[in-house]
């Protein structure tokens, strides 16, 4: 049912949704740079959206102000987990992403005074991942974890079981209303909370969605720009309890890592986290069930947010890329050796050359502070050269490849 803004006791979002504000939200997005991210269910790309940019801005402004804007269903995209299984990322359309970023900016950033704002009152010393700035990103969360471990050697690591998929929508909407009152953003945020996946035709993908426990009208979908901030709202009471107890704990979405002086204190912290989350109707895996919940002694590495925090010879801790990531990165490049695989993916030779450049750059951006990044990049360079050699040899023959001059190899991307 189309929601009419006039039917509710909320003002129209005329200032928040001005063309100027929409333009600023676009400029601050990844979609505005290059070709942007993945397509939503409507198939529109960032490139085509750019083709009528100002018209799109005016259309979004009009729909938001007159209350006729509706979020479309989300596209399901499965990502393999390190330990097996999949995580479902839910992809909004280009314009829906833009509107959610517009809302997010209004909640977290004051463009008039060029400073951070916290309209939902979720900012704590515990949570990372929403606020602006490098130190509030994954980088900042890992920095904080290393700083804590230099002082408190024992580690408690866990994550909240199926957190996003079991967030109670009614409770979340109640919290939004209590923080924002009669703000014009409330109906829009409620619509975002109620966003659902489009049921895919692919039976295998339907099974993956079911296996992940994603159910209609329950949970908050991962992949929407607003989801991290709204999830912080659900966990704000937990974060405040952690702060009041003075725990050395870092939370990034549903990933939690805490630090203790000895094993007894580590067990106490685990029990505290388990109990406080239970009060919020959330749970964590029991200790000893796989690697989800662990207590790690001072001399052992611990993986947090994709990097391994390890003890150096001088006793200080630092970060490195885990061995498993080396293996996955190597296989990701090696896939391109197979001509049939490339054809199935729709990759031309030029696409392969571009990807063999983009893959190392992506790992460089993700692991720029890791002590063994150089080793990974050297490995990917070697594997990439082997991919190009294999493709050229398979198409033209090994004799042709052997006769290539250095200049010709440079031209072919070596």
ZADO-459846 format. One record per residue (C-alpha): residue number from 0; residue in three letters; x, y, z. Coordinates in nm, 2 decimals. Each point is the difference from the previous one (the first is absolute). Layout:
# residues N
> NUM; Ala; X; Y; Z
...
END
This chain:
# residues 414
> 0; Unk; 0.00; 0.00; 0.00
> 1; Unk; 0.14; 0.34; -0.09
> 2; Unk; 0.05; 0.21; 0.30
> 3; Unk; -0.14; 0.36; -0.01
> 4; Unk; 0.20; 0.24; 0.21
> 5; Unk; -0.31; 0.20; 0.07
> 6; Unk; -0.16; -0.30; 0.17
> 7; Unk; 0.25; 0.02; 0.29
> 8; Unk; 0.09; 0.26; 0.25
> 9; Unk; 0.34; 0.07; -0.15
> 10; Unk; 0.12; 0.31; -0.18
> 11; Unk; 0.11; -0.02; -0.36
> 12; Unk; 0.38; -0.05; -0.04
> 13; Unk; 0.04; 0.31; -0.22
> 14; Unk; 0.34; 0.11; 0.14
> 15; Unk; 0.14; -0.35; 0.06
> 16; Unk; -0.09; -0.11; -0.35
> 17; Unk; 0.09; 0.32; -0.19
> 18; Unk; 0.17; -0.05; -0.33
> 19; Unk; 0.32; 0.15; 0.15
> 20; Unk; -0.01; -0.27; 0.28
> 21; Unk; -0.06; -0.28; -0.25
> 22; Unk; 0.29; 0.12; -0.21
> 23; Unk; 0.23; 0.01; 0.31
> 24; Unk; -0.10; -0.36; 0.10
> 25; Unk; 0.07; -0.11; -0.36
> 26; Unk; 0.34; 0.16; 0.00
> 27; Unk; 0.09; -0.17; 0.33
> 28; Unk; -0.09; -0.35; -0.14
> 29; Unk; 0.20; -0.27; -0.17
> 30; Unk; -0.26; 0.00; -0.28
> 31; Unk; 0.11; 0.34; -0.10
> 32; Unk; 0.36; -0.12; -0.06
> 33; Unk; 0.07; -0.23; -0.30
> 34; Unk; -0.27; -0.24; -0.10
> 35; Unk; -0.12; -0.04; 0.36
> 36; Unk; -0.11; -0.32; 0.17
> 37; Unk; -0.23; -0.29; -0.08
> 38; Unk; -0.34; 0.05; -0.17
> 39; Unk; -0.33; -0.03; 0.19
> 40; Unk; -0.30; -0.19; -0.13
> 41; Unk; -0.08; 0.27; -0.26
> 42; Unk; 0.33; -0.06; -0.17
> 43; Unk; 0.10; 0.37; 0.00
> 44; Unk; 0.37; 0.07; 0.03
> 45; Unk; 0.17; 0.31; 0.14
> 46; Unk; 0.11; 0.08; -0.35
> 47; Unk; -0.35; 0.02; -0.13
> 48; Unk; -0.12; 0.18; 0.31
> 49; Unk; 0.27; 0.26; -0.07
> 50; Unk; -0.14; 0.05; -0.36
> 51; Unk; -0.29; 0.19; 0.14
> 52; Unk; 0.14; 0.11; 0.33
> 53; Unk; -0.18; 0.33; 0.06
> 54; Unk; -0.33; -0.14; -0.12
> 55; Unk; 0.04; -0.29; 0.25
> 56; Unk; 0.08; 0.24; 0.28
> 57; Unk; -0.31; 0.21; -0.07
> 58; Unk; -0.22; -0.32; -0.03
> 59; Unk; 0.13; -0.13; 0.34
> 60; Unk; -0.06; 0.34; 0.16
> 61; Unk; -0.36; 0.01; -0.13
> 62; Unk; -0.08; -0.35; 0.11
> 63; Unk; 0.14; 0.04; 0.35
> 64; Unk; -0.18; 0.33; 0.05
> 65; Unk; -0.34; -0.11; -0.12
> 66; Unk; 0.04; -0.33; 0.19
> 67; Unk; -0.02; -0.24; -0.30
> 68; Unk; 0.35; -0.13; 0.02
> 69; Unk; 0.02; -0.38; 0.04
> 70; Unk; 0.30; -0.22; 0.06
> 71; Unk; 0.02; -0.29; -0.25
> 72; Unk; 0.07; -0.36; 0.10
> 73; Unk; 0.36; -0.10; 0.06
> 74; Unk; 0.21; -0.23; -0.22
> 75; Unk; 0.16; -0.29; 0.18
> 76; Unk; 0.37; -0.06; -0.06
> 77; Unk; 0.17; -0.29; 0.18
> 78; Unk; 0.36; 0.03; 0.13
> 79; Unk; 0.19; -0.31; 0.11
> 80; Unk; 0.12; 0.01; 0.36
> 81; Unk; 0.35; -0.11; 0.10
> 82; Unk; -0.13; -0.29; 0.21
> 83; Unk; -0.26; -0.12; -0.26
> 84; Unk; -0.35; 0.11; -0.08
> 85; Unk; -0.11; 0.34; -0.13
> 86; Unk; -0.09; 0.34; 0.12
> 87; Unk; -0.28; 0.17; -0.19
> 88; Unk; 0.07; 0.36; -0.10
> 89; Unk; -0.33; 0.19; -0.09
> 90; Unk; 0.06; 0.25; -0.28
> 91; Unk; -0.23; 0.30; -0.03
> 92; Unk; -0.05; 0.18; -0.33
> 93; Unk; 0.23; 0.30; -0.08
> 94; Unk; -0.27; 0.26; 0.09
> 95; Unk; -0.10; -0.19; 0.31
> 96; Unk; 0.36; 0.00; 0.12
> 97; Unk; 0.02; 0.37; -0.07
> 98; Unk; -0.31; 0.07; 0.21
> 99; Unk; 0.13; -0.21; 0.28
> 100; Unk; 0.33; 0.19; -0.01
> 101; Unk; -0.20; 0.32; 0.00
> 102; Unk; -0.17; -0.11; 0.32
> 103; Unk; 0.33; -0.12; 0.15
> 104; Unk; 0.17; 0.33; -0.06
> 105; Unk; -0.29; 0.19; 0.16
> 106; Unk; 0.03; -0.23; 0.31
> 107; Unk; 0.38; 0.01; 0.03
> 108; Unk; 0.14; 0.31; -0.17
> 109; Unk; -0.06; 0.38; 0.03
> 110; Unk; 0.10; 0.14; -0.33
> 111; Unk; -0.08; 0.36; 0.11
> 112; Unk; 0.26; -0.01; 0.28
> 113; Unk; 0.21; -0.28; -0.16
> 114; Unk; 0.00; -0.22; 0.30
> 115; Unk; -0.13; -0.34; 0.12
> 116; Unk; -0.34; -0.03; 0.15
> 117; Unk; -0.17; -0.28; 0.19
> 118; Unk; -0.37; 0.04; -0.03
> 119; Unk; -0.07; -0.37; 0.09
> 120; Unk; 0.23; 0.03; 0.30
> 121; Unk; 0.19; -0.31; -0.08
> 122; Unk; 0.36; 0.12; 0.02
> 123; Unk; 0.21; -0.18; 0.26
> 124; Unk; 0.37; -0.09; 0.06
> 125; Unk; -0.10; -0.36; -0.07
> 126; Unk; -0.16; 0.00; -0.34
> 127; Unk; 0.17; 0.06; -0.34
> 128; Unk; -0.10; 0.01; -0.36
> 129; Unk; -0.25; 0.28; -0.05
> 130; Unk; 0.15; 0.33; 0.10
> 131; Unk; 0.22; 0.20; -0.25
> 132; Unk; 0.37; -0.03; 0.00
> 133; Unk; 0.27; -0.27; -0.04
> 134; Unk; 0.02; -0.06; 0.37
> 135; Unk; -0.37; -0.10; 0.01
> 136; Unk; 0.04; -0.25; -0.28
> 137; Unk; 0.13; -0.36; 0.00
> 138; Unk; 0.34; 0.15; 0.02
> 139; Unk; -0.09; 0.19; 0.32
> 140; Unk; -0.16; -0.31; 0.16
> 141; Unk; 0.32; -0.21; -0.07
> 142; Unk; 0.22; 0.28; 0.13
> 143; Unk; -0.20; 0.01; 0.32
> 144; Unk; 0.02; -0.37; 0.04
> 145; Unk; 0.38; 0.00; -0.04
> 146; Unk; 0.04; 0.28; 0.24
> 147; Unk; -0.21; -0.19; 0.26
> 148; Unk; 0.19; -0.32; -0.05
> 149; Unk; 0.34; 0.17; 0.06
> 150; Unk; -0.13; 0.06; 0.35
> 151; Unk; -0.24; -0.30; 0.06
> 152; Unk; 0.14; -0.32; -0.16
> 153; Unk; -0.30; -0.23; 0.04
> 154; Unk; -0.27; 0.02; -0.27
> 155; Unk; -0.37; -0.08; -0.01
> 156; Unk; -0.13; -0.02; -0.36
> 157; Unk; -0.36; -0.07; -0.10
> 158; Unk; -0.28; 0.11; -0.23
> 159; Unk; -0.37; 0.04; 0.04
> 160; Unk; -0.18; -0.29; -0.15
> 161; Unk; -0.21; 0.10; -0.31
> 162; Unk; -0.02; 0.35; 0.14
> 163; Unk; -0.14; 0.19; -0.29
> 164; Unk; -0.25; -0.27; -0.10
> 165; Unk; -0.16; 0.00; 0.34
> 166; Unk; -0.02; 0.37; 0.09
> 167; Unk; -0.36; 0.06; 0.11
> 168; Unk; -0.15; 0.26; -0.24
> 169; Unk; -0.26; 0.13; 0.24
> 170; Unk; 0.26; 0.07; 0.27
> 171; Unk; 0.23; 0.17; -0.25
> 172; Unk; -0.28; 0.23; -0.12
> 173; Unk; -0.09; 0.08; 0.36
> 174; Unk; 0.36; 0.10; 0.07
> 175; Unk; 0.01; 0.21; -0.32
> 176; Unk; -0.32; 0.18; 0.10
> 177; Unk; 0.13; 0.06; 0.36
> 178; Unk; 0.32; 0.16; -0.14
> 179; Unk; -0.15; 0.21; -0.29
> 180; Unk; -0.35; 0.08; 0.12
> 181; Unk; -0.20; 0.16; -0.28
> 182; Unk; 0.29; 0.03; -0.24
> 183; Unk; -0.09; -0.04; -0.37
> 184; Unk; 0.27; -0.27; -0.02
> 185; Unk; -0.20; -0.25; 0.22
> 186; Unk; -0.24; -0.13; -0.27
> 187; Unk; 0.29; -0.04; -0.25
> 188; Unk; 0.21; -0.19; 0.26
> 189; Unk; -0.30; -0.22; 0.07
> 190; Unk; -0.03; -0.08; -0.37
> 191; Unk; 0.37; -0.09; -0.01
> 192; Unk; -0.03; -0.23; 0.30
> 193; Unk; -0.29; -0.18; -0.17
> 194; Unk; 0.20; -0.06; -0.32
> 195; Unk; -0.01; -0.36; -0.12
> 196; Unk; 0.19; -0.22; -0.25
> 197; Unk; -0.14; -0.07; -0.34
> 198; Unk; -0.04; -0.38; -0.02
> 199; Unk; 0.25; -0.12; -0.26
> 200; Unk; -0.09; -0.25; -0.27
> 201; Unk; 0.32; -0.20; 0.07
> 202; Unk; -0.10; -0.29; 0.23
> 203; Unk; 0.36; -0.03; 0.13
> 204; Unk; -0.01; 0.36; 0.11
> 205; Unk; -0.34; -0.05; 0.16
> 206; Unk; 0.15; -0.28; 0.20
> 207; Unk; 0.30; 0.22; 0.11
> 208; Unk; -0.24; 0.27; 0.11
> 209; Unk; -0.21; -0.25; 0.20
> 210; Unk; 0.32; -0.16; 0.15
> 211; Unk; 0.10; 0.35; 0.13
> 212; Unk; -0.32; 0.03; 0.19
> 213; Unk; -0.13; 0.30; -0.19
> 214; Unk; -0.37; 0.03; 0.06
> 215; Unk; -0.25; 0.26; -0.13
> 216; Unk; -0.10; 0.28; 0.25
> 217; Unk; 0.29; -0.10; 0.23
> 218; Unk; 0.35; 0.16; 0.02
> 219; Unk; 0.19; 0.28; -0.16
> 220; Unk; 0.15; -0.08; -0.34
> 221; Unk; 0.38; 0.02; -0.03
> 222; Unk; 0.12; 0.21; -0.29
> 223; Unk; -0.22; 0.30; 0.04
> 224; Unk; 0.19; 0.33; 0.09
> 225; Unk; -0.22; 0.05; 0.30
> 226; Unk; 0.04; -0.34; 0.15
> 227; Unk; 0.32; 0.05; 0.20
> 228; Unk; -0.13; 0.31; 0.17
> 229; Unk; -0.33; -0.15; 0.08
> 230; Unk; 0.17; -0.31; 0.13
> 231; Unk; 0.20; 0.22; 0.24
> 232; Unk; -0.33; 0.14; 0.13
> 233; Unk; -0.11; -0.36; 0.09
> 234; Unk; 0.33; -0.06; 0.18
> 235; Unk; 0.04; 0.34; 0.16
> 236; Unk; -0.12; -0.12; 0.34
> 237; Unk; 0.25; -0.28; -0.01
> 238; Unk; 0.28; 0.25; -0.10
> 239; Unk; -0.09; 0.22; 0.29
> 240; Unk; 0.02; -0.29; 0.24
> 241; Unk; 0.34; -0.08; -0.13
> 242; Unk; 0.11; 0.36; 0.05
> 243; Unk; -0.13; 0.02; 0.35
> 244; Unk; 0.18; -0.31; 0.10
> 245; Unk; 0.33; 0.13; -0.15
> 246; Unk; 0.06; -0.30; -0.23
> 247; Unk; 0.27; 0.02; -0.27
> 248; Unk; -0.24; -0.11; -0.27
> 249; Unk; -0.03; 0.08; -0.37
> 250; Unk; -0.31; -0.07; -0.20
> 251; Unk; -0.04; 0.03; -0.38
> 252; Unk; -0.35; -0.09; -0.10
> 253; Unk; -0.05; -0.36; 0.14
> 254; Unk; 0.38; -0.07; 0.05
> 255; Unk; 0.12; 0.04; 0.36
> 256; Unk; 0.35; -0.01; 0.14
> 257; Unk; 0.09; 0.07; 0.36
> 258; Unk; 0.32; 0.00; 0.21
> 259; Unk; 0.10; -0.13; 0.34
> 260; Unk; 0.30; -0.03; 0.23
> 261; Unk; -0.04; -0.37; 0.07
> 262; Unk; -0.21; -0.30; -0.09
> 263; Unk; -0.24; 0.04; 0.29
> 264; Unk; -0.08; 0.36; -0.10
> 265; Unk; -0.05; -0.11; -0.36
> 266; Unk; -0.26; -0.26; 0.11
> 267; Unk; -0.18; 0.26; 0.21
> 268; Unk; -0.01; 0.24; -0.30
> 269; Unk; -0.14; -0.28; -0.22
> 270; Unk; -0.27; -0.07; 0.26
> 271; Unk; -0.09; 0.37; 0.03
> 272; Unk; -0.03; 0.04; -0.38
> 273; Unk; -0.21; -0.32; -0.03
> 274; Unk; -0.23; 0.12; 0.28
> 275; Unk; -0.05; 0.36; -0.12
> 276; Unk; -0.07; -0.11; -0.36
> 277; Unk; -0.25; -0.26; 0.13
> 278; Unk; -0.19; 0.29; 0.16
> 279; Unk; -0.03; 0.15; -0.35
> 280; Unk; -0.13; -0.34; -0.13
> 281; Unk; 0.33; -0.06; -0.18
> 282; Unk; 0.25; -0.28; 0.03
> 283; Unk; 0.37; -0.09; -0.06
> 284; Unk; 0.14; -0.35; -0.07
> 285; Unk; 0.11; -0.19; 0.31
> 286; Unk; 0.37; -0.03; 0.07
> 287; Unk; 0.16; -0.30; -0.16
> 288; Unk; -0.24; -0.02; -0.29
> 289; Unk; 0.22; 0.06; -0.30
> 290; Unk; 0.19; 0.32; -0.03
> 291; Unk; -0.29; 0.24; 0.04
> 292; Unk; 0.05; 0.05; 0.38
> 293; Unk; 0.35; -0.04; 0.13
> 294; Unk; 0.23; 0.11; 0.28
> 295; Unk; 0.35; 0.05; -0.13
> 296; Unk; 0.31; 0.00; 0.22
> 297; Unk; 0.28; 0.27; -0.05
> 298; Unk; 0.22; -0.21; -0.23
> 299; Unk; -0.27; -0.09; -0.25
> 300; Unk; -0.12; 0.19; -0.31
> 301; Unk; -0.36; 0.11; -0.01
> 302; Unk; -0.18; 0.10; -0.32
> 303; Unk; -0.23; 0.30; 0.02
> 304; Unk; -0.17; 0.17; -0.30
> 305; Unk; 0.21; -0.20; -0.25
> 306; Unk; 0.35; 0.07; 0.15
> 307; Unk; 0.21; -0.20; 0.23
> 308; Unk; 0.12; 0.18; 0.32
> 309; Unk; 0.33; -0.17; 0.09
> 310; Unk; 0.28; 0.05; 0.25
> 311; Unk; 0.33; 0.12; -0.13
> 312; Unk; 0.34; -0.09; 0.13
> 313; Unk; 0.01; 0.33; 0.20
> 314; Unk; -0.32; -0.11; 0.18
> 315; Unk; -0.21; 0.27; -0.17
> 316; Unk; -0.30; -0.10; -0.21
> 317; Unk; -0.05; 0.08; -0.37
> 318; Unk; -0.22; -0.11; -0.29
> 319; Unk; 0.06; -0.23; -0.29
> 320; Unk; -0.20; -0.17; -0.28
> 321; Unk; -0.11; -0.35; 0.10
> 322; Unk; 0.13; -0.30; -0.19
> 323; Unk; -0.35; -0.09; -0.11
> 324; Unk; -0.03; 0.34; -0.17
> 325; Unk; 0.32; -0.06; -0.19
> 326; Unk; -0.15; -0.33; -0.13
> 327; Unk; -0.33; 0.16; -0.10
> 328; Unk; 0.17; 0.29; -0.17
> 329; Unk; 0.23; -0.24; -0.20
> 330; Unk; -0.30; -0.21; -0.11
> 331; Unk; -0.19; 0.32; -0.09
> 332; Unk; 0.27; 0.09; -0.25
> 333; Unk; 0.06; -0.36; -0.12
> 334; Unk; -0.36; -0.03; -0.11
> 335; Unk; 0.08; 0.23; -0.29
> 336; Unk; 0.23; -0.26; -0.15
> 337; Unk; -0.30; -0.20; -0.13
> 338; Unk; -0.12; 0.13; -0.34
> 339; Unk; -0.34; -0.17; 0.04
> 340; Unk; -0.04; 0.16; 0.35
> 341; Unk; 0.07; 0.34; -0.14
> 342; Unk; -0.24; -0.05; -0.29
> 343; Unk; -0.27; -0.11; 0.25
> 344; Unk; 0.06; 0.31; 0.20
> 345; Unk; -0.01; 0.22; -0.32
> 346; Unk; 0.36; 0.12; 0.05
> 347; Unk; 0.20; 0.10; -0.30
> 348; Unk; 0.38; 0.00; 0.02
> 349; Unk; -0.01; 0.37; 0.07
> 350; Unk; -0.24; -0.07; 0.29
> 351; Unk; 0.24; -0.26; 0.14
> 352; Unk; 0.29; 0.25; -0.02
> 353; Unk; -0.21; 0.26; 0.18
> 354; Unk; -0.10; -0.25; 0.27
> 355; Unk; 0.36; -0.12; 0.05
> 356; Unk; 0.07; 0.36; 0.08
> 357; Unk; -0.31; 0.07; 0.21
> 358; Unk; 0.03; -0.31; 0.22
> 359; Unk; 0.34; 0.09; 0.15
> 360; Unk; -0.11; 0.36; 0.04
> 361; Unk; -0.31; -0.11; 0.19
> 362; Unk; 0.21; -0.21; 0.24
> 363; Unk; 0.25; 0.29; 0.03
> 364; Unk; -0.29; 0.23; 0.11
> 365; Unk; -0.14; -0.25; 0.24
> 366; Unk; 0.33; -0.11; 0.16
> 367; Unk; 0.21; 0.31; -0.04
> 368; Unk; 0.13; 0.00; 0.36
> 369; Unk; 0.08; -0.38; 0.01
> 370; Unk; 0.37; -0.09; 0.05
> 371; Unk; -0.02; -0.27; -0.27
> 372; Unk; -0.18; 0.19; -0.27
> 373; Unk; 0.31; 0.01; -0.22
> 374; Unk; 0.01; -0.38; 0.00
> 375; Unk; -0.36; -0.03; -0.11
> 376; Unk; 0.05; 0.26; -0.28
> 377; Unk; 0.31; -0.19; -0.12
> 378; Unk; -0.19; -0.32; -0.01
> 379; Unk; -0.29; 0.15; -0.20
> 380; Unk; 0.24; 0.16; -0.25
> 381; Unk; 0.16; -0.34; -0.05
> 382; Unk; -0.33; -0.17; -0.04
> 383; Unk; -0.13; 0.27; -0.23
> 384; Unk; 0.30; -0.04; -0.23
> 385; Unk; -0.07; -0.37; -0.01
> 386; Unk; -0.36; 0.06; -0.09
> 387; Unk; 0.10; 0.22; -0.30
> 388; Unk; 0.26; -0.25; -0.11
> 389; Unk; -0.25; -0.29; 0.02
> 390; Unk; -0.27; 0.19; -0.20
> 391; Unk; 0.24; 0.12; -0.27
> 392; Unk; 0.15; -0.35; -0.04
> 393; Unk; -0.34; -0.17; 0.00
> 394; Unk; -0.12; 0.23; -0.28
> 395; Unk; 0.31; 0.04; -0.22
> 396; Unk; 0.22; -0.28; 0.11
> 397; Unk; 0.30; -0.02; 0.23
> 398; Unk; 0.24; 0.06; -0.29
> 399; Unk; -0.16; 0.34; -0.08
> 400; Unk; 0.02; 0.09; 0.37
> 401; Unk; 0.37; -0.10; 0.01
> 402; Unk; 0.07; 0.24; -0.29
> 403; Unk; -0.16; 0.30; 0.16
> 404; Unk; 0.23; 0.30; 0.06
> 405; Unk; 0.01; 0.19; 0.32
> 406; Unk; -0.18; 0.29; -0.18
> 407; Unk; -0.27; -0.24; -0.13
> 408; Unk; -0.05; -0.14; 0.35
> 409; Unk; -0.03; 0.35; 0.14
> 410; Unk; -0.27; 0.07; -0.26
> 411; Unk; -0.19; -0.32; 0.11
> 412; Unk; 0.00; 0.11; 0.36
> 413; Unk; 0.29; -0.19; 0.15
END
